Amino acid sequence: MAVKISTTEKGSPAQRYGLKGCTLLSIDGHEINDMLDYEFYSSGAFLELAVMKDGALCYIPVQKKEYEPLGCNFESYLIDKTHSCKNKCMFCFIDQMPKGMRETLYFKDDDERLSFLFGNYVTLTNLSEREVERIKTMHISPINISVHTTNPELRVKMMKNKHAGDVLRYIDEFAKAYIQMNCQLVLCRGINDGAELRRSLETLIKLYPAVQSIAAVPSGLTKYREGLYPLEPYDKETALEVLDILEEYGEKCYKRHGVRIIYPSDEWYLLAEREMPPRDFYDSFCQLENGVGMWRLLYDEFMETLKETRSPLLPKKIDLATGELAYPLICELAQAMQTKMRNVKIEVHEIKNEFFGGNVTVAGLITGTDLIKQLKGKLTSRTLGIPEVMLREERDKFLDDITVKELERELCVRVRIMPQRGDDLVQALLK
């Protein structure tokens, strides 16, 4: 694939060799089809680039440090188009969203390149045999896999993809090729929990150390499930049943390997009303993005920093908004700060997700609409703190496209973005 080099990084080899505006054809004779090809074949110290420059084919020898980035930027980051998901999973959140939201929110990626580059999870159903071999040849590792179940027939049923069961063999192939994997199990009540969960765990832990971690999360269900598989949310009793299995197998792994491998997401403990595990339970916190250990890490970082932080000289007052799931934790942190610092007042507001409804309780899915509706006339200060996970990457819009400025105008407050790290949160509250 020929790809146009749109810009080059300042001070990079690409800038030194004048590659801006050139069309890259190959590196050392290897065609560049996407960003993985580019990163892999450009890592060497001595390269020969085939490029089109000013309408002529040129071969440019490049010398640089080994693994030093070449420094080319392309019109599309991946070079190739993002691979979209071919599954129709019974629990897919995107299929449960209301109509009329921005188009990008309805795109389902299932791209092994994004797994390696950004930690996205893939189901393996999109992989061709060529791509599987490339992962093994290039030793692309780790790769994050949405497994859900190791029962081939059940996986086909859950994902509505006739190939979903067959591709489970790739997990074994990756293990034999020493590719490290982080696995995810989205559990659906009465479907892939119970005996099926035990089966999945037993299959995957046999592949340690290739399978480094297994996170289990409950399926998120919105009120927009008309025509979809009739799933039931977990309650206290059923969450306890799941936790017992996960902790049982995690303890076995710990005794055998010194690491638990299996990590329940924080939501299980909150649903089950069971105390959160201590910090060492989570080993290296390898599945934070799945909501595994976030509660414990935030709590410990906050409390450790609070001990070493002096009270502000002037009074501080702030309102905080969060989702139902995090509300008890944020209240506990706020109370701890107010107990130590008598001139600090924090009012925590629990925002129910009326926009999505169902059992959606995480702060990251709260919309501007719900914030305005539930906070108007209830704020006690002129400053509203909201967690950064509520906003898009641009940090200026909520999922429903309401901007931070619109929120400020509607509530007559100044919005302050609260960081996710506990130590940073202490400082942000005292600004």
N, C-alpha and C positions, 0 to 999 in steps of 0.2 A: 504494500500500500504506500503510495506517495503521499507525504504529509507536509504541509507548509509550516515552516518555523516562523511564527508570528513575531516573537520577541526573544531576546536572550537575557539571562541574568547578568547583572553588573559584576564585572571582574571575573566572569566564568570563562572556561575554555571556549565555549561557543561564541562569546563576544570577541575574544582575542582572534579567533579564526574567521570572523566576519560572517557568521552563519545566519544572521537575521535576514529574513526575506527569502532564503533558499528553500527549496523543496527537498526534503530528506527522502532518499530512495532506499538506502540500506546502510547497515553498519557491519563491516567485515564480511560483506556478502549476505548478511541475514536481513530479510525483509522485515520492516517494522510495521506490525499490524495494530498494535495498541501500546499503552503505557508500560505494561509488563515487559514486552519485547524491548522497548526502548531502554528501560532501567537495567535490564539484564545484560544486553549486548553493549551498553555504553559504560559499563563499570570498569573495564580494563584500562591499563596505562597507555597503551598504544592502539589507536583505532584508525581504520580507513573508512571514511564516509563517502558514499556515493550521493551526490546532490545535483540538482538542477539549479544553476546560478546564471542569471542574466540570459536565460534561454539555452545554455550550453551544459552538457553533462560534464561534471568535474569529479575527480577523486581527490579528496582532501585528507592527507595524513594528519592525525591529531595526537599530540603527546600531552599527557596530564598525569596527575597522581592516581594510583589505583583506587577505585571506588569514589573518586572525586566526581560530583555531579557534572555532567557535560554542560548543563545550563540552558537547554533549549525549552522554550515554551510554545505550545501549540494552540490552535483556535479552540479545540476541545481538550479538556484535561486528559481524558482517557484515550484520545486520538480516535478511537472507535466509538460507536454508539453504545450507551449503557444497555446491558441485557435486561429485558423485562421478564417478570415472573410468568411462568406458564401454568401455575397451579391455581386451584380454586379451593384453598384450605377452608375447612368448616369454621375456623376461628379467625380468619383474616380480618384485621382491624380496618383495612382500607375498604373492604366490601361492606363495612358497617358504618360508613360515614354518610352524612346527609348530602343531598345534591346541592349544587350551587357554590361549592368552595373552589378555590383556585385550582387550576388544572394539575399543577405539579404535585399536589397532595394525593392525587389518585394514581400516581405512577408507582408500580411495584418493581423494585429492582431485585434481581437475583443473579448477581454478578460476582464471580470468583475474584475478579481483579479488585473490586471494591472491598472484598473481604480481606485481602492481603494489605491493601493500601490504607483502608480506613476502619477496618474491624467489622464491616457489615457481615450479616449472617446469610449463608446460601443454603439452598435445599439440595443441591447437586443435580436436580432434574434438568438444569440448563446446560450442563457440561457435555461437550462432545468428547469422543475418545481422544482426539488430538489435544484438546485442552487438558484432559486428565494426564496425558503423557507429558505435556509441557509443565504442569505443576510438579510432577515427579522429577523431570529432567532439570528444571530450574531450581528445584527444592524450595518452592514457594511455601513459606511456613512462618507463623502458624496460619491456619485457615479456620474460619469460624463456621460451624455447620448447624443448621436447624434440623435436628434429627427427628424429634417428637416421639418416635417409636422405632424400635428395631424389628418390629413385626411387619414383614413386607406387605401382607394383605391389609393390615390395619392402616399402614402408611398410605396405601393407594386410596383407601376409603376416606381418610382424613384430609388428604391433599387433592383428591379428585384428579389424579394424574396416573395413568396406567403404568408409567415408568418409575413412579416414586419408590416402589419396592425394589426393583432391579438395581437402582443406582446405589443402594446401601452397600453394595460390594466395593464401591470406591473408598469407603472408610477403611476397609481391610487393606486395600491396595496402598492407600496413603500411609497406613501404619507400617507396612512392610518397607516402604520407601523412606521411613523415618521422618515423615511429615507430621509436625505437631498439630493437634486439633483441639479447639474448644467447642464443646457441644452444648446445644440448647434443647430443652424439652418444654414446649408449651403444652401444659396439661389441661385437658378438657374433662370435666366431671363425668365419671362413668364411662369414659371412652378409652383413654390411655393412661389412667392411673391404676391403683390397686395392683393386681397380678401383672398387668401389662407394663406398669412402671417398673416392677421388680425385674421383669424380663429385659427391659431396655437397659437398666442399670447393670445387670449381670453381664450383658453382652459388651457394653462399652468399657467397663472397668477392666475387663480382660486385656484391653488394648493399651493400658497404661505401660510406659510413659508417653506413647504417641498421643493418646487421649489425655490431655493435661487437666481438663476440668469439664464438669457437667453442671450446668445451671438448670434449675427447674423453676418455671414461672407459671402462674395461673393465667388462663385465657382472659383477655379483656373483652367484655361484652357491652355494646352500646344499646340504645333503644331502637336503633335502626336495623333490625334483624328480620324484617318481613321477607319471607321466602327463603331464608337461610336455615341451615340445620338447627334444630331446637336444642340449644345448649343451655345448661343450668349453671348459675354461678356457684362458686364454693361458699360454704358457710363455716362456722366455727368447728363443727363436728367433722366435716369432710376435710377441712384444712388440717386438722390435727392428724387425721389418718394419713394424709400425704406426708406431713412432716415426720411422722414416726418412721415411715419407710425411708425417706431421704436421710434422716439422721442415723438410722440403723446401718445403712450401707456406707454412709460417710465414715462412721466409726470403724467399720471393718477395713476400709481403705486406709484410715489413719494408722491402725494397728499394724497393717501389712506394709505400708509404704512411707509412713511418716507425714503424709498429706491426705486431706479428706477427699479430694477430687470432686466430690458431690456437694453442691452448695445450693440450698433453698434460697429463693429471693426473699427479701424482707417482707413482702406482702403476706407470705404464709404465716409468719410469726404474728403479724398484726391481726390477721383474720382469726388465727387460733388463740389469740390472747396469751401467747407464750413469750416469756422473756427473750430478748434478743441475745444471741451468743456473744461471748467476749471476743476481743479483737483477734486473738491468735486462732480462732475458729476458721477465719477466712484466709489463712496463709498469706498469699501475696495479693489478695483482692483482685484476682484475675478476671472477674466477671462483674465489675462495678457497673458497666453500661447496661447490664441486665437487672439492675436494682438489687444486686447481691452484695450485702455488707455496707451499703451506702449509709444506712441509719447508724450503724456502729462507728464507722469512720468519721462521719460528721459529728456525732456526739463526743467522741474521744478527743478529736482535734479541737472542738469548741471548748470543752472543759479544761483541757491542758493549757490552752491559750488564755482563757479567762483567769486562771490562777495567777498568771504572770502579768496581767493587765491592770493598770491603775484606773480608778474611777475618774471620769472626766470632771474638769473644774466647773463647767457650766451644765445645767440640766439638759437632758436629752429626751425627746419624745418622738416615737415613731409607731406607725401602724404597719403590720405585716400581713400579707395575704398568702395563703397556701392551700393545697388540696386536702381532702379528707384524710388521705393516707398519711401524710406527713404532719398533720395538725397536732397530734399528741406530742411528737418529738419537738416541734418548734415551740410549743407551749412550755415544755420542760426546759428547753434552752433559755427561753425568754425569762422564765421564773428564776433560773439560776443566776442570770445576769442582774436581774432586779434585786435579788436577795443580797448580792455582793455590793451592788452600786445603787444606793438609795435614791440618787438623783436621776436615774434612768427609768423611763416608763415605756413599756412595749405592749401594745395591744395586738393580739394575734386573731386573725379572722379566718374562719374555716369556710372555704368556697366549695359549694356543691356543684358538681358538673352537670348542670341542667342542659347544656348544649348537646352533649353526647348521651347523657343519661346512663342507664344500665348500671354496671358495677365499676364504671370508670372513676377512679379516685385519685390518680396521680396528678401532681402539680403541673407536669409538663404538658398536659392536655387541657388545661384551663384556658378559656377564651376571654378576650376583652369584654365580650357581651355579658358573660357571667360576672366578671369583676364589677362592671358598672352597675348591673342590676342589683347585686347583693351588697355592695359597699356604699351606694349612694345614701348620704345622710347618716352613716354609721361610723365614720372615721373620727378619731379623737385628736388627730394631729394634722399638720400640713404636709407631712411626708408619708408616702406609701412605699414600703419595700416589697418587691416581688422577686421570686427566684428567677435566675437567668434561664432556667429550663423552659419557662413559659413562652419565651420569645424565639423567633427564627434566628438563623445564623447572622442575619443582618442586625439583630438586636433591636429592631424597631417595630416589629409587627407580631401580633398574636395569630393563632391559627385561623381566626375568622377575619383576618386582615385589618382589624382595628389597630391603629398605631399607638405608641406610647404617648405621643402628643395629644391624641384624641382622648385617651384615658385620663391624662392630666387635666384636660379641659373639662371633661364631664364630671370629674370628682373634685375639681378645684384643689389639686395637690401637686406636689413635686414627686415624681416617681424615681425611686432609687433601686437600681438593679442589685440584687443580693447574690453574692458568689456561692458556689456549691461547697467549697472547702470550709471546714469549720474554723480554722484559724483566720482566714480572710473574712468570714462572716462576723466574727467578733469586732474586727476593725471597722467593717462597713456599718455596723449598728451604732458605732460611736462617732461617726463622722459628723 
